[in-house]
Structure formats: C-alpha cells, structure tokens
Amino acid sequence: MNILEIKNLNVSFQTETGDLHALRDVSFAVPKNCIVGVVGESGCGKSTLINTILGLLAQNGRVDSGEVVFHDQNLITLSHQDMQNIRGVKISTVFQDPMGALNPVISVGKQMEHIQYRSKESREEKRQNAIAMLKQVRIPDPENALMRHPHEFSGGMKQRISIAMALMMKPDLLIADEPTTALDATLEIATIELLKELQEQIGCSILFISHHLGVIAELCEKVLVMYAGEVVERGTAKQIFHNSLHPYTQKLLECDPARLSDHNQVLPTIPGEIPDLHHPHRGCIFFDRCHVSAEICQTQPQDAAQGDHIARCHMVKPC
Amino acid sequence: MSAVVYEMKKSLLKIMREPLGALGISLVILMIFSAIFADLIASADPSKISPRDRFLPPSFDHLMGTDQLGRDLFARILHGGRIALAVALFTTAVSLIIGTVLGLLAGYGPRWLDNVLLLLFDTVKSFPTVMLALALVTLFGPSLTSVIIVVVLVNVPGYARIIRTQTLTLKSAEFVTAAQSMGASTMRILRVHMLPNTIGPLLILVSMDIPVVIAIEAGMSFLGLGVRPPTPSWGAILNDGFTAIRDTPWIAVAGGLPIILTTLGFTFLGETLRDIFDPRMKRR
C-alpha cells in the first residue's frame, strides 16, 4: 500500500529569463511504514518537490502536469482549505534549521499548544500531550521545558522539539527536509536513531531529504537519486548503494568522502556543471558530464526497470 | 501574552539600571500619577474664577501662582496633564490598531496593496503637521476631536511602516514556513507569529511618539486650535502666560515646565528602550 504516489510530475517556475523547469517527469511512491530517502545536489529540485507535495509552491511556481496522490486524493487539485486541513495533520514537516523553525518570542509550551489548535481538547490535555511528546523525543524535564523559550535550548534539543511538534498530530507522512544538516556528527546519528524509533512507534512513513549519503544509507529502505530536476534512479537502499545503475549515482558515490579508501589531498568531483534549466533540454540531462555517454544519449532516455530498480539511462537494459 | 509580560519584566529591570532610563521612567510615572490623582493633590478647582486673586505669584496657597482670571495654576497643570495623557494614550491606542492592521496588510498582502499603502503613508507623512492641523480645524472647528484626528493621521504611517518591515522580514523566516507547512492559516500566522515579534520595536516607537503627541496637543491648544477654554491644557496655559510674560512669568513657566518634563521623560525612556532592544543604535 502506498501512502504517497507521485506520477509524472512536472513543475516549472516563471522567471524573468523564461520558464525554469524545476521538476521534469518525476514519479515515485512512498509505501506505508517506509522511510524513503531523496538524495541529490543542491538545486536538484528536492525542496521544490516538498513544496509541491505540501501545496506551498512560490507564487511563480506552477504544476504543469502530473499527480500527487495521497490517500487516493490528488493533492494538486485540492482546494486551499482542504490542503490546509491535511498539512500538519496527515502530512507534517521537519525543517533543516532548528534555530529558525521555532518562533523566538513564544515559549515552547505555547507553540506546542498552538500546533494542536484543531483539537477540541482542554488546555491541560494539550499540555499533557506536549509533555508526553517531549518525553518521547527524550527532552529532560519536559514540564520545565514547556515554559522555556527556544533560545534556551541547544541546537540538537531544538531539532528534537521540532520533531516532537511535527509528530504531535500523529501524521501518516512526515517530510524531513535535511533535518540533520545543521547538526554535528554525533547529534546527527542520535537524531536519525530517534527518527527511526519514532517512525516504528507511530507507524508513519517518512520522506527523508538529505545530501548526506551516509545518513540516507543508514536510515532509508528506499532511495531516490535526483539530478537537475529528474529522478535519475530509484530503488532499495541496497540496490542504489551496492549496485547503482545510473552513471550519475555511480559518480556521486565515488565522490562521497566517507567511501574514499585512501587519503586524498583533493576530493574527487564530477566534472562539469549542472545544466541551466531555463532552456528546454534535449536528450539525457546528465549527457554533458557523463563518462559513458554515446550517440543515443542525445535523445531523452526512458525509465528502464530491472524489477523495482529503475534508472533513467539509455545504457541500462530493462529486464 | 506571557511573552509580552516576560519581555516587559526583563526590559523594566534593564531600564532601571540605566541612569537616564531611571530618570525617564520616574518622570513618566510622576506624570501619570499626578494626572490620575489630580483632584487629591490639588484641592483647588481648576476652573474656578476669582477676580480678586488675579496674577498672584507662587505661594503656599497657590503653589504655582494664579493666572489672569485668578485660577489656581497648580490645579490647572495637574488637570491639564489629564488631557495630555488622555490624548496621548487614546491616540496612541487608535494609531496602533489602525497602523497594525495596515502594516500587516502591506507586509503580508499582495504586492500591489503594499505599493498603494506605501504611497498613502508617504502622502500623509509629506504634509507638515501644522498645515494638516490647520486644514482639519478649518473643516471640523477647533476641538479635542480635531487634535485626536490630526495626531492619529500623523502617527499611523510610522506604526504601519514598522509593522510592515517586521512582517516582511518575518514572512520568509523559517518558523513561518514551518507554521504554514503545519497547516496554519494566514490569520493564525499573523496573530500567533507576526504580532508578538513586532512588540519590541513598537514599544520603542510608542514611547518616542508620546512626547510628540503631547507637543502636538499643546501646540494646537497654544494656537487656539485644540482644547477649548475653560478646559485646562498645558498649551492653553502657556498661551495665557505668553501674553503677560514680562510681568508675570510664572504662568508661562507653569505651562512650559510640565511639557518639558513629560517630553524629556518619555524621550529618555524611549531612547533607553531602543538601546536595550537594539544596542547597535546606541550613541557613542
């Protein structure tokens, strides 16, 4: 059973220099009780993807075609009001920067109470919910924590509070937008373990966005690799990390500092630059930087599936 | 609201630590106190005319002397303080409400509305206060209402602009995006997230604006455009004293002193508040 299914999604932004095709033909599914990782460079469309799911695209953004199906409902065609009722209840979000995600002038308790504004419970019940949730994310002395302001907490604690707030309403889908990027390495591991544990307890699915390959490998069952607005490869974590099909994924893995066996003075990079998405693109999006490109790569490749392992590359033979 | 109380408590302690702030807040409290308890402090009737006591110099019976109609100046000053304070508080409250609504609309609303409102603010701001006052008094006649309308018109653009700026900065703050992604409606975001964040700068502006309001009220009453006699007003007392300043200077002093003290009090308070909220602006 899939909680979220995205079908052939195309999103573009109107800019002064013409339309920017931020997402091109993106398809994937998030099964129930599953953590799906999205990995890709900055500017590959990860944030656009989240905002499209949440219905919070910028003013100049537009969904050209495709569907975002959540619980048999196409979110794209949903009214503003209906969408607002899904956000924060069925789908909630944790953001990258724990410093910025909490309002600095309101106490944590107030904010956690505000977030339950839809429920008809009394203030005391809401307070108890908040305390229970803070306990779950292992905030010491939760009663006291509720009275404090965000600046009185450390970065890791703030991120755990954000997670507590996001999971407060027991959503079906949690979107985590690089939740560990602003944290140091030890906190990162702790936060990931916490997320995994909470996911099992609540039974929700997580769409986990990161550009940290190690984190994705650790946490996620399924992985999407995005490049310049396209999902170039998707499959299970094992398939992506041990048997990658797309040349971009292979190059990306080679560049991961954690996987380098010997000490290099210079970190390896993928030569070339991300293509300018302002112009309609012909052929494979990775053509300019690919090490295996051939004549055929000047035409748009189709998704080639080897079972549930799919790559958008001419060189991958479906079987 | 607890955030407001918390901020206020913290700020009050900091104000008392600064000598200028302590002086400012003492003057302000003194002014408010004397205006509220004017009847108890000065036993004389501020409007009672006694022709035999005209132009008496300060004495124990009349702490600040009497004016050309024999009215006790001390009582008139205290009761004049009531007018000044009432005008200041009322107009500030009204300007704050209007300014907040317009500022939020400009900051959070569509771009065209922002442009229209900004144009409106600039237009109102570009009128000299005195010209605006004269024009309105010509329309409505000299009264307390005219004073209030003038002051509100002059003040609203300032408040609206500050709220607009705060709203614009906060609009892209991550906690606002977070609230949006958690399903908060626009009204909810404005009320829960925007407003509490504008209180700091607003507090400074309010305490800096109150002396301006008092000066406008006194100025208009001095020119005969404001409060009608026999209602006591500092501006009117100053005007009474002005005509007889060579022979009986205490009348002018009685009118001028409270204006100066109150203005200084609020200005010191405002500057201290600004230093506390925004240390970068501190004068070296």
Interface residues (C-beta under 8 A of the other chain):
Chain A: L54 L56 Q84 N85 I86 R87 G88 V89 S92 T93 F95 Q96 D97 G100 A101 L102 N103 P104 V105 I106 S107 K110 H114 I115 Y117 R118 H149 S162 M165 A166 I175
Chain B: S2 A3 E7 A173 E174 F175 T177 A178 A179 Q180 S181 M182 G183 A184 S185 R188 V192 H193 P196 N197 I199
